[in-house]
Amino acid sequence: MTFRRRSVASILVAGMVLASPAARAQKLEQIRQSVHTAPPSDPPSETPSKKPRRSDSSYANDDPLSELAGMVVWSVVAAPYYLPYHIFDDPFCNRFGSYCQQRDEIHWKDTEWFYNSTSYVASARAQVDYGTNFDGIQLVGSKLQVDLPILRTTLDASVNNYFEELPGGGHDQLTLGDANLVWRFAQSDRTVWRSGLGVNWLADSHNDIGFNFTYGFDALVIEPLAFSTEIDLGTLGHSNLFRSRTTLGAQWRDWEVYTGFEYLHLRSADLSNMLLGVRYWW
């Protein structure tokens, strides 16, 4: 009897140990299925009875509270643009550079060649980073932001390569990216606020694209610290997409070493990663 109990206990323990990797959801496959597969349709609902149409006189007597509610909603939507513009914007600021650039310590940027180049590219930032969720998933990402002098527009593109260790000993891989045209609606020597539209894309055995809205800002908080955050809202294939990314770094001349956090949500898939990367300020 004792031997049988020990055998059952051993089987249960071994089952838990062996099942734990298998029970761990394969995140990249969840992302793939969320993007490529349409969500189940809702069951048809009963047709609601039609309400009688209101006469024109009833519209004229609408409660003024509805107008107030509309104003409140509009204020909430406009606040992320209106407030940064009126608090931080410097209309005479042409470029957003590193601490050293602002002190003119990068001597080659005092040359005539560099001065002429700013007629085409006001400033730029390029970064490469590594991320992990400490549970079998790693990412290698890159991003390029090119600030143009025309109407404070920015070309913004990123690529993230995800790698996952599978329970059977193999690995999975897919690539997510986006490309956006961004407007720097508030800019000064110490901060830049940006928002724009673009596309999301997935490169896999079956590629997909979607719409993207992006909003974020960079701030030189106190030397040598640099803070960046951004949010992406959009679609990708059959799924909605939400992504947030925040980093805090330290600058040395035109280089920045940063750490941060990224969260990605695609319908039935959630993925969080700690980040470590390097950014170059041009």
Rosetta blueprint (number, residue, H / E / L):
1 M L
2 T H
3 F H
4 R H
5 R H
6 R H
7 S H
8 V H
9 A H
10 S H
11 I H
12 L H
13 V H
14 A H
15 G H
16 M H
17 V H
18 L H
19 A H
20 S H
21 P H
22 A H
23 A H
24 R L
25 A L
26 Q L
27 K H
28 L H
29 E H
30 Q H
31 I H
32 R H
33 Q H
34 S H
35 V H
36 H H
37 T L
38 A L
39 P L
40 P L
41 S L
42 D L
43 P L
44 P L
45 S L
46 E L
47 T L
48 P L
49 S L
50 K L
51 K L
52 P L
53 R L
54 R L
55 S L
56 D H
57 S H
58 S H
59 Y H
60 A H
61 N L
62 D L
63 D L
64 P H
65 L H
66 S H
67 E H
68 L H
69 A H
70 G H
71 M H
72 V H
73 V H
74 W H
75 S H
76 V H
77 V H
78 A H
79 A H
80 P H
81 Y H
82 Y H
83 L H
84 P H
85 Y H
86 H H
87 I H
88 F H
89 D L
90 D L
91 P L
92 F L
93 C L
94 N L
95 R L
96 F L
97 G L
98 S L
99 Y H
100 C H
101 Q H
102 Q H
103 R L
104 D L
105 E L
106 I L
107 H H
108 W H
109 K H
110 D H
111 T L
112 E H
113 W H
114 F H
115 Y H
116 N H
117 S H
118 T L
119 S L
120 Y L
121 V L
122 A L
123 S E
124 A E
125 R E
126 A E
127 Q E
128 V E
129 D E
130 Y E
131 G E
132 T E
133 N L
134 F L
135 D L
136 G L
137 I E
138 Q E
139 L E
140 V E
141 G E
142 S E
143 K E
144 L E
145 Q E
146 V E
147 D E
148 L L
149 P L
150 I L
151 L L
152 R L
153 T E
154 T E
155 L E
156 D E
157 A E
158 S E
159 V E
160 N E
161 N E
162 Y E
163 F E
164 E E
165 E E
166 L L
167 P L
168 G L
169 G L
170 G L
171 H E
172 D E
173 Q E
174 L E
175 T E
176 L E
177 G E
178 D E
179 A E
180 N E
181 L E
182 V E
183 W E
184 R E
185 F E
186 A E
187 Q E
188 S L
189 D L
190 R L
191 T E
192 V E
193 W E
194 R E
195 S E
196 G E
197 L E
198 G E
199 V E
200 N E
201 W E
202 L E
203 A E
204 D L
205 S L
206 H L
207 N L
208 D E
209 I E
210 G E
211 F E
212 N E
213 F E
214 T E
215 Y E
216 G E
217 F E
218 D E
219 A E
220 L E
221 V L
222 I L
223 E L
224 P L
225 L E
226 A E
227 F E
228 S E
229 T E
230 E E
231 I E
232 D E
233 L E
234 G E
235 T E
236 L E
237 G L
238 H L
239 S E
240 N E
241 L E
242 F E
243 R E
244 S E
245 R E
246 T E
247 T E
248 L E
249 G E
250 A E
251 Q E
252 W E
253 R L
254 D L
255 W E
256 E E
257 V E
258 Y E
259 T E
260 G E
261 F E
262 E E
263 Y E
264 L E
265 H E
266 L E
267 R L
268 S L
269 A E
270 D E
271 L E
272 S E
273 N E
274 M E
275 L E
276 L E
277 G E
278 V E
279 R E
280 Y E
281 W E
282 W L
